Structure formats: C-alpha cells, structure tokens
Amino acid sequence: MDKNTITGFVLIALIFIGFGWYNQPSEEQLAEAAKKDSIAQVQTEKAEKEKAAAIEKQEKKLAEQKADSSALFFSALSGEAKDIVLKNGKLELTISTKGGTVTKAVVKNFTDIEGNNDVTLFQGADQELKFFLEGKEQNIYSSQLFFTPTQQTDSSVVLTAEAAEGKALEIAYNLGKTYMLHAQIRVKGMQNNFSPTCKTMGLEWHELCKQQEKGFTFENQHSRLTWHEVEGDTDYLNETSEKVDEPIEEAIDWVAFKNQFFSAVIISKDNFKEGALVSSVPQKKGSGYLKDYMARMTTAFDPTGAKPSEFEFYYGPNDFRLLQSVQEESTFGKDLEMEQLVYLGWPLFRYINRWFTLYVFDWLTHMGIPMGIVIILITLILKAITYPMVRKSYMSSAKMRVLRPKLEEATKKYDKPEDAMKKQQEMMMMYSRYGVSPMSGCLPMLIQMPIWIAMFNFVPNAIQLRGQSFLWIDDLSTYDPIIEWNTNIWLIGDHISLTCILFCAANILYSWFTMQQQRDQMVGQQAEQMKMMQWMMFLMPVMFFFMFNDYSAGLNFYYFISLFFSAAIMFALRKTTDDEKLLAKLEKKYKENEANPNRKPSGLYGRLEEMQRKQQEMEQQRQELRKKRLGQQK
C-alpha cells in the first residue's frame, strides 16, 4: 500500500469522523450558535410578541363574546371541563370537553424513563391542538368551546358544541385497534354563517416534546419535526438548530412531532395546503423537554356540513414494520410512507438497511434471541458475507509483503527525491509482472465503510433495543456509564461509557494490525513515512471516544464486536499464510509473464504506462512546435 493509498485511507476515515461529528454537536456549540444567530433571535422574539398579542386579542374577544348574549356559541362559551378516556390494549387517550381535543396520550407496555409500565407522550399544557373557522361575523375557535359528549363507548365519542337556533359544531372520535385515532369535524345548520368563499379550516398544533430516554443529547439528535409531501418524499427541520415559522411550499399529507422512539402524527384526508408554517426550538438539558414544536396549517372545509373534515392521529412507537401496517389501518387510501419516521440513512445506506439489515434483524428477533446476541449474530453474518473480499485483499497485501526485498533491490538506485516518479513506475512495473494489484489492499475499508455507516443509522432507531439489557448493559438504546458525575465536562459530558471504551480499544487493536500489515509491504522512504503516520492512526480511536461517549451502548457494542472480529480475521490470515509458498507462486507468475513479451501491462501499471506514453507524445509535439516557431523567426 503506497503513500497515496494510505492518504486515501486516512481521508475516508476523516470523512467518517466528520459524519459522526456532524451528528453530534455539543451543548456549548448549540448555545453559541443560538447567540450568534441574531436574525433568528429577532425572529423568535417577534413571533413570541405576535403570539402573545394574538392570545391577548383572542381572550379579549372571548370575554366580549361571553358578555354578549347574542354571540353564536354563547351557551358553549362557559361550562365545566371534563375528561373522556378512549382506550384499547395499546393506547389510552384523554379528551377534554374544553376544546374537544386530545390532552393526554399514554402508550402502553413501554417502560418510561422513571420505570413506569407506560410512556406518557404528553399531557396538560404540553400539547394543544386548535381548530379555527372564519365566519361572516364571528370567528370560531374550538379551544374556546365546551362540548357535550354523546354516543360514548370505550373507543368512540361524539362531542357537540351547541350554537344558537339549533346550530352546532361536532367532533366525532373513533379509536382503532392499535395506535390510530380517527376524527371527523363538521358543522350543522351553519351554512349561512360562512361566506361562499370559505373552503378551508385552520389548525394550530403545539407540543413540548418530552425527554423519554436517559441520554438527552443522543435522543435530541434523533428528535425532529417531520412531514410528508403529497407529491414527494418526507422532509424535516434540522434537529440541532432553531427554526421558527419555516414555510412548507408543497401540499403535505401529515406532520409528525417525533422524538427518538415515539411520535405524535396528524394526517389530513384532504391534505394540508401549501404554505404551512412549522417551528422547532431545541430545549436545554435538564428541562425535561427536547424540542418545542409548532405547526400552523389549513385544510379543506365544507360549510354546508355535508362532507366532514377528516383527520387521523397516530400516537405510538417508531417501529418500522408497525408504521408500515398503519397505512393499512388508515381509511384514507393514501401512500403515507410513515415508516420513514424511522430514519435509515442517506440513499445508499438506507438501501442496505431497508433490504438487508431489517430482514436479518426481524428474522433473529422473531426467534426470541437476546438483543445483544442479535447484534453479535448480525456482525458475524456481515463478516461472513465480506470475508471472501477481505481475504482476497489480504492476500494482495501479503504478496506485496513477500515481494518487498525484491522491490527494495530493484529500486535502490532511485533513492534521490527527484527520482520518486521513476521509483514508483519501477514498482508498478514489477507488481504488474508478478500479477499483484496494490490498490486491492484498500478494498476491506471500502467494503466496510458503507456497512458501518448504515449501522450508524440503524441501531439508534431500532426501538427493539429500547430497555433491553445484555451482560453489564442495562439498556442497549442509551449509554452504559461506569462512572457518572453531576457537572458537564467539555467533550466528555457527565459520564464515561464502557462500551465506548471497548470500541476505542478494539479500534486501536485493529489499527495496530493494519499498520503492521502496511509497514511490511512498504519500500524505502514509504516505510519511514509510515512511522510518521502511526501517531495519526492511534489518534483516531481517541477522537472516536469523544464522539461516541454519548451514543447508544448498542451502537458502540456493534462497532466493538465488528472491529474485534476484523482484527481476529487479520491475525488468523497472517498465521495461516505460508510466505514461501506464496513467493513461489509469484515467481511462477513472473516467469509466465516474462515468457510472453507481447503481453500488455494491465491494472494500475498499465494505466500509468499509458499516461506516461501520452505525456511523452505531448512533450515531443511541444518541442517540434517550438523548433518550427524558431525556424520561422530566422
């Protein structure tokens, strides 16, 4: 492996480091970015003032309406708020008669951060949904109205806000068998209260997204406001920066307030119109919240009441297969693609996870195997698949190793710095004659890098790892501290993760084997340059520690197992390779090539020779042109 190959290896590693670093901003960076972004800060303050002014105006108008006995919904503007509970075996929802919307969502059979048997996504003031209708004389706000429940069962209810002269606003809820809540909103006898051009209904949805996992930083990185375009793909707001009233230019099917393992989603049958405004504001560590989400949207509305405005709500886990089945439970007949709430990475890595990792993971988990063993088995399967290519790459490096004495002898006359190109060409020529490809030594890294990055996206989003213990690890979905303290230390945080230490140790071991292999095959100054690069190879695992200390134990455990087996395979190949027999095969190949003088060089040397030939032709043409010009001047 030459200097350029090592440089390429280091650059690939730096790209991977940069990818991980990009996904892990520190709290200090977030705070500093917020301070520096004065424009965003001004926008936020302006939005807060406008919101406060709107609330004040709305409250003033509500007071005026209550005092006005002629108000359209005068009888529904006062009353006593009562809670109505809809539930099944998986979900329990509390709906308040004040406003007529869900005020509490409890996902059953998932242990929360405090050890309770169920997870509360939100309750009380943490979440609020408002519907808005623009009338001819009076606007209607659902949040101001008190509804009367009728036709109530364990899974359904009809809420009615009575208006004057037999007019009413009605909201009907029906809870499905799993995590889907269907809703219909319609008006009765109110056609004359709306202008002929009134065809839309406004919605404002707000939620303070609760911290549900132990690792605040890691969970925050995987919590984002996401939406699905009607004629496109999913998109989301950046999870690390503050975004206020960001417009969505396209019509959308749904909006999701997502944290790492659970989501609250609102779906519109008739789509949400273009121009929806969405906001996401990261919260501070220790507040108990991850993000402050907000969405302002409009959808279709029929003022005659003949056709209801229909919505579906999903309150549940971010499970890929479950989210696929949600589309079957939906009554809207749309291609919702809600499984994309489980982020599987960029297109190449998503393809690996979607069509390989998920199927293997499902197969192993359905066998009832502990999750730690599942990670080990997935690692072994991946190693078995890539082993033939890894072995081929290793044998190429071994060939370069046994040829090293011959290369040193053949190139010792090119020790001067200005002869570096000639020395490289001589080495390439010898490699070609012996049938050796020096570039194939980089193949294992090129093969494993997409797999490593694919698993970097898969493991943190696998809800099956949540709460699963293995050996000393209490929860594979979050970090496994061996030491914790109260204060936050720059780059480290407030703990040290054992699996992160093991991962870094395995990385050092693997780097040592790699350097030994590279050193044995390098010639002359290359070997000296390799000594200078050793410190960088050992520095990388140290950098990984600061990057991955906050990451999930499952991800660190996978990298530890993967690197450990990579080092073990390298060690086994080295012990089982007979250098004398290998050199004899190369000598035989050399003689066969020598006996065929008309053989064209192949591989890298062939390309280098062709480039050299073209350069010589160009140089010859320049010299002839120069002589011709000199002749014309004379």
Secondary structure as UniProt FT lines:
FT   HELIX           3..22
FT   HELIX           27..36
FT   HELIX           38..67
FT   TURN            69..70
FT   TURN            72..73
FT   HELIX           74..76
FT   STRAND          83..87
FT   STRAND          91..96
FT   STRAND          102..107
FT   TURN            108..109
FT   TURN            113..114
FT   STRAND          119..123
FT   HELIX           124..126
FT   STRAND          127..133
FT   STRAND          140..141
FT   HELIX           142..144
FT   STRAND          148..150
FT   STRAND          156..162
FT   HELIX           164..166
FT   STRAND          168..175
FT   STRAND          180..188
FT   HELIX           191..193
FT   TURN            196..197
FT   STRAND          200..210
FT   HELIX           216..221
FT   STRAND          225..229
FT   TURN            230..231
FT   STRAND          234..236
FT   STRAND          243..248
FT   STRAND          252..258
FT   STRAND          262..272
FT   TURN            274..275
FT   STRAND          276..282
FT   TURN            285..286
FT   STRAND          289..300
FT   TURN            303..304
FT   STRAND          309..317
FT   HELIX           320..329
FT   HELIX           338..341
FT   HELIX           347..352
FT   HELIX           353..357
FT   HELIX           358..365
FT   TURN            366..368
FT   HELIX           371..402
FT   HELIX           404..411
FT   TURN            412..413
FT   HELIX           417..419
FT   HELIX           420..434
FT   HELIX           438..442
FT   HELIX           443..458
FT   HELIX           459..461
FT   HELIX           463..465
FT   TURN            466..467
FT   TURN            471..472
FT   TURN            476..477
FT   STRAND          481..489
FT   TURN            490..492
FT   STRAND          493..497
FT   HELIX           498..521
FT   HELIX           525..548
FT   TURN            549..550
FT   HELIX           553..576
FT   HELIX           579..594
FT   TURN            597..598
FT   HELIX           603..633
//
